């Protein structure tokens, strides 16, 4: 049995086991996607995490998990990081992370779900279109993408789409995109964790999350050579869009 709170699904008794299973499943899926495509953990996992844990705890767990995955993934590709682009991106993100944290502490949970779901949905639609925007090029584009990404990451756990749009407009190849996306993920999530704190999970849930992240890494790496990149990214965006719309609906339901 469960009680539905305004911003989360709250299980009682044996239903808590189901919550743990769903939590691990969301992290497993997000981790697999991150290793498969180089991005997407937050887009796929955040809607489920905020429904299970509430907006605040769901976002900080996404920040911690995504940052850890990016740190491990960066180990093999750090030499391909582009400092000229990443420095303004990361500095701009650092400046706007506190604003995102402030927003999450001011809004009721139902409104936070609406904001998060809307940000995810809009970001996915923009990435699907591969939007070409002249202002998202060069140093000015890096600053703009970093500023928006930092705010979105700390407020909703989804700072990747602005970076993806910057990379599209910079005509980066996949080989260039992945290590720089990993570097950006490490930095922006570190800022977000410093600003938002770490999630308050029981030891049992931390063990489940870590196990799911590890299993997701093996699954994602195993699928990377079998699934065409274009198809994998389309699947990621479809899952993210579904999650974003679901979060919006849950937010409306709780108003």
WOSUL-V183757 format. One record per residue. N is the residue number from 1. RES is the residue in one letter. PHI is phi as a letter, one per 30 degrees, with the letter a starting at -180 (NA if undefined). Layout:
BEGIN
n | res | phi
N | RES | PHI
N | RES | PHI
END
This chain:
BEGIN
n | res | phi
1 | X | NA
2 | X | b
3 | X | c
4 | X | c
5 | X | d
6 | X | d
7 | X | b
8 | X | a
9 | X | c
10 | X | c
11 | X | c
12 | X | b
13 | X | i
14 | X | d
15 | X | d
16 | X | d
17 | X | d
18 | X | d
19 | X | e
20 | X | d
21 | X | d
22 | X | d
23 | X | d
24 | X | d
25 | X | d
26 | X | d
27 | X | d
28 | X | d
29 | X | d
30 | X | d
31 | X | d
32 | X | d
33 | X | d
34 | X | d
35 | X | d
36 | X | d
37 | X | c
38 | X | i
39 | X | a
40 | X | j
41 | X | e
42 | X | d
43 | X | e
44 | X | d
45 | X | d
46 | X | e
47 | X | e
48 | X | d
49 | X | d
50 | X | d
51 | X | d
52 | X | d
53 | X | c
54 | X | j
55 | X | e
56 | X | d
57 | X | d
58 | X | d
59 | X | d
60 | X | d
61 | X | d
62 | X | d
63 | X | d
64 | X | d
65 | X | d
66 | X | d
67 | X | d
68 | X | d
69 | X | d
70 | X | d
71 | X | d
72 | X | d
73 | X | d
74 | X | d
75 | X | e
76 | X | c
77 | X | b
78 | X | d
79 | X | d
80 | X | c
81 | X | d
82 | X | c
83 | X | e
84 | X | d
85 | X | d
86 | X | d
87 | X | d
88 | X | d
89 | X | e
90 | X | d
91 | X | d
92 | X | d
93 | X | d
94 | X | e
95 | X | d
96 | X | c
97 | X | e
98 | X | e
99 | X | d
100 | X | d
101 | X | d
102 | X | e
103 | X | d
104 | X | d
105 | X | d
106 | X | c
107 | X | c
108 | X | d
109 | X | e
110 | X | d
111 | X | d
112 | X | d
113 | X | d
114 | X | d
115 | X | d
116 | X | d
117 | X | d
118 | X | d
119 | X | d
120 | X | d
121 | X | d
122 | X | d
123 | X | d
124 | X | d
125 | X | d
126 | X | d
127 | X | d
128 | X | e
129 | X | d
130 | X | h
131 | X | e
132 | X | c
133 | X | b
134 | X | d
135 | X | d
136 | X | c
137 | X | b
138 | X | i
139 | X | d
140 | X | d
141 | X | d
142 | X | d
143 | X | d
144 | X | d
145 | X | d
146 | X | d
147 | X | d
148 | X | d
149 | X | d
150 | X | d
151 | X | d
152 | X | d
153 | X | d
154 | X | d
155 | X | d
156 | X | b
157 | X | i
158 | X | b
159 | X | c
160 | X | d
161 | X | e
162 | X | e
163 | X | d
164 | X | d
165 | X | d
166 | X | d
167 | X | d
168 | X | d
169 | X | d
170 | X | d
171 | X | h
172 | X | d
173 | X | d
174 | X | d
175 | X | d
176 | X | d
177 | X | d
178 | X | e
179 | X | d
180 | X | d
181 | X | d
182 | X | d
183 | X | d
184 | X | d
185 | X | d
186 | X | d
187 | X | d
188 | X | d
189 | X | d
190 | X | d
191 | X | d
192 | X | d
193 | X | d
194 | X | d
195 | X | d
196 | X | c
197 | X | j
198 | X | c
199 | X | d
200 | X | c
201 | X | c
202 | X | d
203 | X | e
204 | X | e
205 | X | d
206 | X | d
207 | X | d
208 | X | d
209 | X | d
210 | X | d
211 | X | d
212 | X | d
213 | X | d
214 | X | d
215 | X | d
216 | X | d
217 | X | d
218 | X | d
219 | X | d
220 | X | d
221 | X | d
222 | X | d
223 | X | d
224 | X | e
225 | X | d
226 | X | c
227 | X | c
228 | X | e
229 | X | e
230 | X | d
231 | X | d
232 | X | d
233 | X | d
234 | X | d
235 | X | d
236 | X | e
237 | X | d
238 | X | d
239 | X | d
240 | X | d
241 | X | d
242 | X | d
243 | X | d
244 | X | d
245 | X | d
246 | X | d
247 | X | d
248 | X | d
249 | X | d
250 | X | d
251 | X | d
252 | X | d
253 | X | d
254 | X | d
255 | X | d
END
